[in-house]
């Protein structure tokens, strides 16, 4: 049975959400290994896509990898709420005894995944309890057809508008949430995949991320598939693209997950 755990007793920024729900993680455990992947579904920071949630966790389980799905804040919410949720989720999962944690996300969930890997030292919320003394740095991240940047020239505008709300034109905030600008030598290992002709989230997002990782000598793997629409998820109906999940699991096992 999959266990759902609330991230907080009193979530931060709840006054911005009209108390819609309380963020949580749901555990998909298959063994006693001290490693796990936290899955962040996409949806343009406006919703969360079901096909990028439980099916992804179950896929990791089939490969012998423990997983969690993250139910994080989307619009209407404070701009720091999604980052707060993923930081808290990483810390909470660590408090459960997991020693190595990866974050895997899709589209806007890919942006949140990248943000978790580049802004883990950013104090997105006030410390709530002893769990918040644990590290929020993921040990690896897996952005899938991700929104990486908030640069207007190649971001997904809907994600920028939903995340930044009435501040979406603020270029200083946009730069803060442009992950390609914050890669350094301490960024964790990364696995990226995208389709070259993605019309919703331009491939340049992943290319800029890969270029920044390479410049900083961060261990990473990248797969670009020539044809495919946005939002494919597991892509099991595509023999050419569906291999991404096996490749991602091999990547994780190669770094001792």
Buried (B, 14 or more C-beta within 10 A) or exposed (E): EEEEBEBBEEBBBBEBBEEEEBBBBBBBBBEEBBBBBBBBBBBBBBEBBEBBBBBBBBBBBEBEBBBBBBBBBBBEBBBBBBBBBBBBBBBBBBBBEBEBBBBBBBBBBBBBBBBBBBBBEBEBBEEBEEBBEBEBBBBBBBBBBBBBBBBEEBBBEBBBBBBBBEEBEEEEBBEBBBBBBBBEEEBBBBBBBBBEEBEBBBBBBBBBBBEBBEEEEBBBBBBBBEEBEBBBBBBEEBEEBBBBBEEBBEBBEEBEB
